[in-house]
Amino acid sequence: MKAIMYHYVRPFEKDYPNLKKLHFEDFKRQLDYFQSQFGFVNKNDFINCFNTNKIVNGIILTFDDGFSCHYDFVFKELKKRGLWGIFYIPVQPYLEHKLLDVHRTHILLAKYNSKKLFEFLDEKIDKMMFDESRIDEFKSKTYLTQKNDDYSLIFKRTLNYYISYEFREKVLDKLMEKFVPNEKEILQSYYLTKKQIIEIHKAGMIIGSHTVNHPVMSRLGNEEQEFQIKKSFDFLEGIIQKFHHKTFCYPYGGFHSFTSQTQSILSRENCLYSFNVEERDIQDIDIQLRPQVLPRYDCNQFPYGQPR
């Protein structure tokens, strides 16, 4: 059984010339490839794996971050093909009516030269803003399968992993004010609406938690981790009324992005399974012993999955 992770799936847009996305036409080609090579796992058969402790061979599709393109392109294509998917949604955009910091970073890099952005960032930060205890670890374990130029790489690592969270939002405020002054306008069409989430859910797709504001969970204390998980589940359940089951995926992914405590909180919240990012198939033993760290491939590791 192979779980596949997607983020942006959309056609080229002149407003975001550098956005690292999977082109919608390539997404359709990849679905054709998966159908011909592996087939897709039936939703009920997948859920039943957690009763039988036996996997079913085939492909599972997962979509992170609750983007509007997941409704405009992904959901409609899945419906047309009679397929299902799991949609993992962070809830801060609905609670606070703001873009997630991780997506502000994406937007900046999608619109502007990375060297220019990093030079501006470098002027606004100093060492006292950094959490230096894990910089070497994060440097060795992040963005290893992505194609980034040197400035994009340090820009993303600095904002997503190195700067302490107490400073990150203010630094990004300055970047957005300088380069993307129409942030509120972008917000209006960036994420799924509540109505679309309900429609996706009623059509048989699975809705899962992706925390409140997409932090690296391992950088948080236990109380904040519990808040991120519980608040996101509660909010999403308020939208769709009732989960068939709870499921979660770790922001950023990789074993550096969560702790054993994260897994314990998820188990206490009766989360049936959670997805990590790990380049291998799901095995019986994962279902039996490690349901909160199921492995998941990035779509770029298969034909037609490279961003362009």
C-alpha positions in Angstrom: 0.0 0.0 0.0 1.3 3.4 -1.0 0.1 6.7 0.4 0.9 9.7 -1.8 1.1 13.3 -0.6 0.1 16.4 -2.6 0.1 20.1 -1.9 -0.5 22.6 -4.7 -2.3 21.1 -7.7 -3.2 23.8 -10.2 -2.4 25.2 -13.7 0.3 27.8 -14.2 -0.7 31.3 -13.0 1.1 34.4 -14.0 0.7 35.9 -10.6 2.7 33.1 -9.0 5.4 32.3 -11.7 7.7 30.5 -9.3 5.2 28.5 -7.2 6.3 24.9 -6.7 3.1 23.2 -7.8 2.0 20.0 -9.5 0.5 21.1 -12.8 -3.1 19.9 -13.0 -2.5 18.1 -16.3 0.4 16.2 -14.7 -1.8 15.3 -11.8 -4.2 13.7 -14.2 -1.4 11.9 -15.9 -0.1 10.6 -12.6 -3.6 9.3 -11.6 -3.6 7.4 -14.9 -0.2 6.0 -14.1 -1.2 4.9 -10.6 -4.3 3.3 -12.0 -2.4 1.3 -14.6 0.5 0.3 -12.3 -1.0 -0.2 -8.9 -4.8 0.5 -8.8 -6.4 2.5 -6.0 -7.4 1.2 -2.5 -11.2 1.2 -1.9 -12.0 3.6 1.0 -13.8 1.1 3.1 -11.1 -1.5 2.6 -8.5 1.0 3.8 -10.5 1.8 6.9 -11.0 -1.9 7.6 -7.3 -2.4 7.6 -7.3 -1.0 11.1 -9.7 -3.9 12.2 -8.0 -6.7 10.3 -4.4 -5.5 10.8 -3.7 -6.4 7.2 -2.9 -3.9 4.4 -4.6 -3.8 1.0 -2.3 -3.2 -2.0 -2.9 0.0 -4.0 -2.7 3.8 -3.9 -4.1 6.2 -1.3 -4.3 9.9 -2.1 -3.7 12.6 0.5 -3.9 16.4 0.1 -2.4 18.8 2.6 -3.1 22.4 3.6 -6.7 23.0 2.6 -6.0 25.0 -0.6 -8.8 26.2 -2.8 -7.3 24.3 -5.7 -8.1 21.1 -3.9 -11.8 21.9 -4.6 -11.4 23.6 -8.0 -9.3 20.9 -9.5 -8.5 17.9 -7.3 -12.0 17.2 -5.8 -13.8 17.6 -9.1 -11.3 15.2 -10.9 -11.6 12.6 -8.1 -15.4 12.7 -8.4 -15.2 12.3 -12.1 -13.0 9.2 -11.7 -14.9 7.7 -8.8 -12.0 8.1 -6.5 -11.6 9.3 -2.9 -8.9 11.2 -1.0 -8.0 12.4 2.4 -7.9 16.2 2.8 -5.8 17.5 5.8 -6.8 21.0 6.8 -5.1 23.5 9.1 -7.8 25.7 10.8 -6.1 29.1 11.6 -7.3 30.7 8.4 -10.9 30.2 9.6 -10.3 31.1 13.2 -8.2 34.2 12.6 -8.8 35.1 9.0 -5.2 35.2 8.0 -2.7 33.3 5.8 -0.6 30.7 7.5 3.0 31.8 7.9 4.2 28.8 5.9 2.0 29.9 3.0 3.2 33.5 3.3 6.7 32.1 2.7 5.4 30.2 -0.4 3.7 33.3 -1.8 6.8 35.4 -1.4 9.0 32.9 -3.2 6.4 32.3 -5.8 6.3 36.0 -6.8 9.8 37.4 -6.2 13.5 36.7 -6.6 14.8 34.5 -3.8 18.1 36.4 -3.5 16.3 39.7 -3.1 14.0 38.2 -0.5 16.8 36.7 1.5 18.8 39.9 1.5 15.7 41.7 2.9 15.1 39.0 5.5 18.8 39.1 6.6 18.4 42.8 7.4 15.5 42.1 9.7 16.8 39.3 11.8 19.6 38.7 14.3 21.0 35.8 16.2 18.8 36.3 19.3 15.8 35.4 17.2 17.1 31.9 16.4 16.5 28.7 18.3 20.0 27.4 17.7 19.8 24.1 19.6 18.5 22.2 16.5 19.7 24.1 13.5 22.2 21.4 12.5 19.6 18.8 12.8 17.0 20.7 10.7 19.7 21.6 8.1 20.5 17.9 7.6 16.9 16.7 7.4 14.8 19.2 5.7 13.9 19.9 2.0 16.1 17.0 0.8 13.8 15.8 -2.0 12.9 19.3 -3.2 14.7 21.3 -5.9 15.5 24.7 -4.4 18.1 27.3 -5.3 20.4 28.2 -2.5 18.6 31.4 -1.5 15.2 29.7 -1.5 16.5 26.9 0.7 18.0 29.2 3.4 14.9 31.5 3.2 12.6 28.6 3.9 14.7 26.9 6.5 15.2 30.2 8.3 11.5 31.0 8.5 10.1 27.5 9.0 12.7 26.0 11.3 15.4 28.4 12.6 13.6 31.5 13.9 11.8 31.1 17.2 8.0 31.3 16.7 7.7 34.3 18.9 9.6 36.4 16.2 8.5 34.7 13.0 5.2 36.3 12.4 6.5 39.8 12.9 9.4 39.2 10.5 7.0 37.9 7.9 4.7 40.9 8.5 7.6 43.1 7.4 8.3 40.9 4.3 4.7 40.9 3.3 4.2 44.6 3.8 7.3 45.2 1.6 6.6 42.7 -1.2 2.9 41.5 -1.0 0.8 44.4 0.2 -2.5 42.7 -1.0 -2.3 39.9 1.5 -6.0 40.2 2.5 -7.1 40.0 -1.1 -5.0 36.8 -1.6 -6.6 35.3 1.5 -10.1 35.5 0.1 -9.4 32.7 -2.5 -6.4 30.8 -1.1 -8.2 28.2 1.1 -11.2 26.0 0.9 -14.4 27.6 2.2 -16.4 26.0 5.0 -19.1 25.2 2.4 -16.6 23.4 0.2 -15.3 21.4 3.1 -18.8 20.2 3.8 -19.4 19.4 0.2 -16.1 17.4 0.0 -17.0 15.5 3.2 -20.6 14.7 2.0 -19.2 13.4 -1.3 -17.3 10.7 0.6 -13.9 12.3 1.0 -12.1 12.1 4.4 -11.4 15.3 6.3 -8.4 15.2 8.7 -6.5 17.6 11.0 -3.3 19.4 10.0 -3.1 21.3 13.3 -4.2 24.9 13.9 -1.3 26.9 12.3 1.0 24.3 10.8 3.9 24.4 13.3 6.8 21.9 13.6 5.2 20.0 16.4 8.6 18.9 17.9 9.4 22.6 18.5 6.4 22.9 20.8 5.8 22.0 24.5 3.3 19.3 25.4 0.5 21.7 26.2 0.8 23.6 22.9 0.9 20.3 21.0 -2.2 19.2 22.7 -3.9 22.5 21.9 -2.9 22.3 18.2 -4.4 18.8 17.9 -7.5 19.1 20.0 -8.5 22.6 18.8 -8.1 21.6 15.1 -10.2 18.4 15.6 -12.9 20.2 17.5 -13.1 23.0 14.9 -13.3 20.7 11.9 -15.9 18.5 13.6 -17.9 21.7 14.1 -17.9 22.2 10.3 -18.7 18.7 9.2 -20.8 17.7 12.3 -19.3 14.3 12.8 -16.1 12.5 11.8 -16.4 9.0 10.6 -13.0 8.7 12.2 -10.2 11.0 13.3 -7.0 11.2 11.2 -4.0 13.6 11.3 -0.9 14.4 9.4 2.2 16.1 10.7 3.1 19.5 9.3 6.3 19.4 7.3 6.7 15.7 8.1 9.7 13.6 8.8 10.7 12.1 12.2 12.3 15.4 13.2 8.9 17.1 13.0 7.1 15.4 16.0 7.8 13.6 19.2 6.6 10.5 21.1 4.4 12.9 23.1 2.7 14.0 19.8 1.8 10.4 19.1 0.5 9.9 22.7 -1.8 12.9 22.4 -3.1 11.7 19.1 -3.9 8.3 20.6 -5.7 9.9 23.5 -7.7 11.9 21.0 -8.8 8.6 19.5 -7.1 9.4 16.2 -7.2 6.2 14.1 -4.1 6.9 12.1 -1.6 9.7 11.2 0.7 10.2 8.3 4.4 11.1 8.4 6.6 11.6 5.4 8.8 8.6 4.8 9.7 7.1 1.4 8.3 3.5 1.7 5.2 1.5 1.5 2.8 1.0 4.3 3.2 -2.6 5.8 1.1 -4.7 8.0 3.4 -3.9 11.0 2.7 -0.2 10.5 -1.0 -0.7 10.9 -0.5 -3.1 13.8 2.1 -1.2 15.8 2.7 2.3 14.3 -0.7 3.7 13.2 0.3 7.2 14.3 3.4 7.3 12.0 2.2 5.8 8.7 4.7 6.4 5.9 3.8 8.6 2.9 5.6 9.4 -0.4 5.8 12.8 -1.9 4.1 12.8 -5.4 7.4 14.0 -6.9 8.9 10.5 -6.3 6.7 9.0 -9.1 6.4 9.8 -12.8 4.5 13.0 -13.7 4.9 14.2 -10.1 7.6 16.9 -10.5 6.5 20.5 -10.0 6.7 22.9 -12.9 
